[in-house]
Amino acid sequence: MRSRIALVVISCFLSIAMGIFISRGRQAGPVPAGDDEVLVGLSMDTLKEARWQKDKKFFVEKVRSLGAEVLVQAANSDDTIQVKNVEALISRGVDVLVVVPHNGKAMAKAVRLAHRAGIPVIAYDRLIMDSDLDLYITFDGFKVGQMQARYIVEEVLGDEQNIRIVRIYGSKMDHNAFLFKAGQDDVLEPYIKSGRIEVIHEDWAEDWKPESAKKIVNAAITNHGRDFDAILASNDGTAGGAIQTLKEEGLTGKVAVTGQDAELIACQRIVDGTQAMTIYKPIKDLAYKAAETAVKMARGRPVIAGDGVDNGKVEVPSVLLDVVVVTGENLDETVIADGFHSREEVYR
Ligand code: BGC
């Protein structure tokens, strides 16, 4: 799925290809946009989760510090709205489009629309499938899944004979959800085969919603009882929903719950002992890298990508950033040391 490719100088090609396109198709000024007049479009799935508010804040801050302007739209987890948002950004004359897709397949249309107008497209955090996407900037999702599962194996199974777990996957619309699952499967499979880990219940959370995760854990309890050891939740939002049910059942702290995003509320739950771990994704690095790259592309400067990811149509030049496991042991050295959250906020 993912391959290491030679360093790719993307925008040399792009500025030639797009230049021809743009001079034919767009009303905005000459291409490249030039240092003064760059306008970046950011189309987001949602701003309803804490992490995406951080992404937006850092992205906008960096674009502006580079002397460019940015327009941001959020689609409230609705594909029709996200396509409309993209159309609006294109007609406002953006020079480059950055997209966090709600639905990685549906947003292939956004790539087609942007390209028709001569605008390059960067997928941010989540892949856009089956399209001629120009660049993909993200965290290593497979590794996120491996780390979550490794926590279960090392800290929950440990020397036990066997354990029972519930698995909560993310949104089926989001390619990342499949990557996280694939990374988890990679670690869990031998233990599942040998019977040391029994998955008593598993399901996909609709649109990554906490309420959906809550229902999944309710169903697990209704069908299989309260005797299980861990919930492998794919992110902090779904972990939060799962923990709600555990609270109602008096099981918090008895069942280990994983997460991802190092949201403040999740870090607080780690301190309280209701969540076992999360994954810290340095969002500032991602947002800054994407902002710098977007502005470079718009200015026709070379952009380097060290990886390649197959999106079903092309090998998309990709940048994959690293992630860190966070537990009660290393909150201080990770999220707090990085200024992601303050000590006061985390420990209240
Ligand atoms: C992101 C996660 C996030 C999830 C829900 C995924 O695509 O990679 O960080 O928790 O979406 O928004």
Boltz pocket constraint, residues with backbone or C-beta under 6 A from the ligand:
constraints:
  - pocket:
      binder: B
      contacts: [[A, 49], [A, 51], [A, 125], [A, 126], [A, 170], [A, 174], [A, 176], [A, 177], [A, 208], [A, 234], [A, 235], [A, 236], [A, 237], [A, 260], [A, 261]]
      max_distance: 6.0
